[in-house]
């Protein structure tokens, strides 16, 4: 595997991680809103922490390294 291929895979993984973070942040509370179960404060905190973690990790992986 060449260095260029590794760089492209890392960049694509970063993009996927950012998308996962956004999807978690949007759809987890939305799912709870339309179901009978309501989110507790702990559930909201967990969703926010996990979504932000995915988003930040995605940004780190997507950085251009020279």
Helices and strands as residue ranges (DSSP letters): H 3-34, H 41-62
